[in-house]
Amino acid sequence: MSDRQTRTTTSHWGAFDVTTEGGRIVDVAPFAADPDPSPIPNILPQAVHHANRVLRPSVRRGWLEGRRRDGRGTDDYVELPWDEALDLAAEELRRVIDAHGNEAIFGGSYGWASAGRFHHALSQVHRFLNCIGGYVKSFGSYSTGAAQAIMPHVLGENFLKLTYGYQNSWPTIRDHTETLVMFGGINPKNSQVNMGGVTRHQTRGWCEGFIAQGMKLVLVAPQRGDGPEGSDWMPVVPGTDTALMLALAYVLETEGLADHDFLARCASGYERFKPYLLGESDGVAKTPDWAAPICGIAADEIRALARRMAGTRTLITVSWSLQRQRFGEQPYWMAAVLAAMLGQIGLPGGGVGYGYGAIGGVGVAAKRLRGLALPQGENPVAEVIPVARIADMLLNPGAPYQFNGEDRTYPDIKLVYWCGGNPFHHHQDLNRLDRAWAAPETIIVHEPWWTPTAKRADIVFPSTTPYEREDIARANMDEYLFAMPQLIPPLGEARNDYDIFAGLAARLGQGEAFTEGRDVEGWLRHLYAEFVEMSREDGIEMPDYDRLREENWVKLPIVGDEHAISPFEAFRADPAAAPLKTPSGKVEIFSERIAGFNYEDCPGHPTWLPPEEWLGSETRGEMLHLVSPQPGDKLHSQLEAALQDVEGARPERVLIHPRDAAARGIADGQIVEMVNARGACLARAEVSEDIRPGVVSLPTGAWLDGAPGAVSRTGNPNVLTRDIGTSRLGQGSSAHTTLVAVRPAG
């Protein structure tokens, strides 16, 4: 008798139906309620059952036999029984703590591993490390590191709270916005994913509706595909958005279009910024004619856009990609200044917003709920580093650095514990990271697949995928609640992260502190009961746990036009009664606090700072500017084990303009080599006019292959990108500030 059955689960890229038979996933299908389902899960059956799976605890031979650090990335592995591997890891953790203290442990995770709220890798590893005395943690994310540093100074709010709680929702934009200016774009490809899930993919539909109703959409980006079809495309030179914004501001000021009443009531420091804008302080007026050769947009186009922005209800949006570049704090700050000069902050459908299209939840009008989070406990170790500075930390223990007004020192890390994530996908200058990765004495990784990070670990624990364990899923700005059933048995000897950590905690004398006497189901019931009670307090009734498991999913009454907001409305009406959480209580156009840091790479007001690598560099030669956007076929590098098997899928495709291709003798579909001083990779040329001349676009996500330092034959752009902070303020990722040579592969 067949055991074939179909059930629904969810993921960061949305819900989908999964058919299983004989202990295997055999098919997937879109969730019926999703108007624009993502194709990402189509590869799932091949990925989950791929030969690349880690099936048993494995220890790198060189480390096992002599604690050697060389050989990470090339060594072979010895499979051990679970008890022996757990004993080995526990002994090593105890040795490092006794010899060096918990300040010598770095706890790495990137949080996107599972949409489930309990089997959330970041929460699991942090809870475990806190139970055994703490660890060095990281601040921010590669996606928004610079934004998380700068925006509290400018608008007085945590950036993630700003993203979800202080932005115009799609219905508000529909009803009020006349001009939508998208710096960096709003790309439905990126909004396939959302932290915790996105059940109804709506970004594309909303943007199509805006176009249909006659709204003016202006795309300011080097790629046409970064915005909705029907947008007016302004193909800006990468990294020059701040110069363009300054020129728009110059027109507003000199043509009497700036709202000086709003600036006086609701902003602070315009009188300190204005001399720079007009060139009185540095001798360079930020005119459209000044900006045009920098940003590649004609002066008359800049003037026309400024006038339209002043004459209509205008919403300025800024993509996350703009702050993933050298001096990435500047366009985020300048966008807020430009919105303040327009005087539309606090008006419905006006002002400024960040991250539309970056993830699926931004823009959704929803009531926010609380709960369903595993407590991580308190970390006794105070040391924290900016997330994108991990290679600096490993290469330079004890070295001083500056971050957001503080003078700090990098800790001396002896053990890295990584659970959830693949830094050899998302970090910059991967050859440099390879050199840094040799510094710790021990690296422990949990992974379902033999990723490039797993292949560079000393101890690898095989962890289950979300389809081999039970969980509960919900996401902010999403109206669906899911019981995620265990769909198939764990492959090989894989275990879930919680059980792995429970085994280690017991060996280190902290078993009860970690588990609190609960197994997985005990925790799921406990967390869900807390969530039900919190939701009841917020006026939302939830089914009981057993009913949710039986029904698989429920739709909650938390999304609709009634939840749409006009951000900063109260502040605009009465800044004294509803001040921002900035030192002045207003929008900080000039920041005394930032000016006091004396950072030449982030002065006290928005400033055009030419990056070291860009199309205006005197030493550029024939090199092209590389942008490395998110991939369209997966989230980060997940499922890549199977995707790289698809015929013709690797090396990854690089978008190149016909003019640049012709000048280099490159034909469409041809394999090319991309190279600079940091590394080299192969790519498959896609010749298209949908990218600005002088720019190439190679998506991230291909797994790093080969020995350390070798040419990446799969097409990983992060062998080329720069590993340098955005500035001393934010210390974020500068991936998009990169020049490369492109030539036919030999």
C-alpha positions, 0 to 999 in steps of 0.5 A: 500500500502506498504511503504517498501523501501531500502536506504543506510547509513553508520557508523563507521563500514562501509556502508550498505543497510537498508530496512524499513517498517512501521516505522521500520528497518526490514533488512540490507544488505552489501554495494555492493562495500565493498569487505569484509563487516563487520557483525556488522550491522546484529543485527541493527534491533533488537538493534534499536527497543529494549525494552532497548531504552530510550523513554522519559526524565527520572530523577533518583528518589533519585536525583529528590526528594532530590538531593541524590547522592547515588543510582546511578546504582540501583535507579529507574527513573521518566519520565518527559515532555520535557519542565520540564526536560529541565528546570530542567537541565538548572536550575542545570547548572546555579546553578553549574556555579553560585556557583562554576564556569564553572571549576566545569563542566566536558564535557565527550564524546567519539566521536564514537557515530555517523559517521555523521559529524553534529550529532557528539556527541563530537562536539555538547556537546563541542559547547554547553558547550563553549556557556555557559562559558566553561568546563573541557575537556580531552586530548587524547583517551583510544586508543592512550593516551600514543602515543599522549604524547610520539610521538611528543617528538620522531618524532616531529609530532602530533600522529594523523597527524603522523598516517594519513600523515606520514606512508607507504600506502598499495601500497607502502608496496606492492611494496617495503617491504620485511619483515613486523614485526608486534608488536601487530599484524595487525588484520582485526577484529579491522579494521572493524571500522574507525572514520567516516566510512570505506566503502571498508574494505581492510586490510584483502585483502592487507595482503593476497596479501602480503603473496601471493607475498612472503613477510615475515610477522612476528607477535609478539603478545600473540595471533595468531589471532592478525595477518594475516593467514600465518604470522610467529608467535612469541608468546611474553609475554604481556608487554615485547615488549620493552625488545625484541626490545632492544635485536634486537637493541643489535644484530644490534649494536654488529654485525655491522648491525646498520646504523651509517651513518643514526644515525649520520645524522638523529638521536639525542642521540644515544651515550646516549642510546648506553651505556644502550643498551650495559650494560655499564651504568647499568651493564645489556647488553640487549642481546638476552639471557637476553631478552629471559626469559623476553619476552618468545622468544628464543635467536636464534629467536631474532638473526635471526629476527634482521639479517633479518630485517637488510638484507631486506627492513623492516617495523616495525609496532606497534599496538595501544594495545602496548601503552595501558599498564604500561609504554606503551610509551616505545615500541612506542619510542623503535620501532622508535629507532629500525627503526632508527638503521636499517637506513630505515626511509624515504625509501619506504616500510621501517621505522616504522608505528603505528596503521595498523589494529587498524582502517580501514583507516590506510594504505589507499593511499588517498588525504585528504579533509578538512571541514564538521565539526561543529565549537565547539567555544572557551573554556574559561576554560583552565583546561584539564585532560588526558582522562583516569584519570577521576576517579582520578579526581573525587576521588581526587579534588585538588590533584596534579599530573604530566602530560607530563612535567607539574605539575597540580591539579585535578579540583573539578567537581560538574557536569558531562555532558556526550553525546556520549560514555559509560565510564562504558564500556571503563574505567578501574577498573569499581568498582573504577569508580563506587565509583568515580561516586558518587562524582559529585552533578549531572550527565546528560547523552544523550543516546538512550539506558539504558546503564550502564552509563545512569543507573548511571545518574541523568538526562537522555535525550533520544537521537536519533540513526543515523537512526532517523535523517538526516546527512552527512558522510565522513571520512579521507582516505575514498573515499565515501561521504554519505547523511545519510537519516532519515530512521525511525521516532524517537522512543518514544520522542527521540530528536537529540542532537542538538535540546536538546542542543538548548533547553538548550541554549535558557533557559540559554540565549545562544540560538542564540549563539548556533544555529546561527539561523539555524535548523538541515537542515540549518546547514547541508546545511551550512557545506556542502557548506563550504565543497564544496568550500574547496574541489573545492580549493583542485581540487575535484568537489562535487555534490550540496546538493540536488543532494547528498541527491537524489543520497544517496552517491557518490564515490570521486576520492581521493584514488589510488596509485598516493596518496601513499607516502614515509614518511620522504623521504625529511627528510632523503634526507636532515635533515637540509632542512627538519627537524623534529619538535623535539628540535634537528630536528632529531629522538630523541633517547635520549630526553633532554626534557623528561630527564629533567622531572625526571620521573623514569617511563619514563626516557630520552631514551627507557628503559625496565621497568618491570610492577607491574603486569606481568608474571614475577612478583614474586607475580604472583602465579597461576594468568594469564595475561589478555589482553582485545582486542576490540570485533569482534561483535560491536564497543566498546559497541554499539548495545550490548542491542541486542547482549546480547540477542543472545543465548550463547553470554553472558557471553563473551568468554575468550580464554585460552591455553589448558595447563592452562585450564587443570591445572585448570580443565576447559573444552571448553565452561565451565563458569569460574570466573575471579577474582582479588583484583579489581573485578570479572566477569564470562566468557565462556572458549574457549580452544585454542592453538592460545594464549600463555600459561599463557595468557587469552584474554577477549574482551571488550564490554559486558555491566556492569550488576548488582549493583555496586561491583557485579560480572559481569555476562556478562563478562566485563573485565574492572572490573579486569583491573588496573586504573593507568596511563601508566606513568607520561608522558602519563597518558594513559590507562594501561588496558593490565597490569593485572593479574587474577585468573581463575577457574571454576564458582561455 
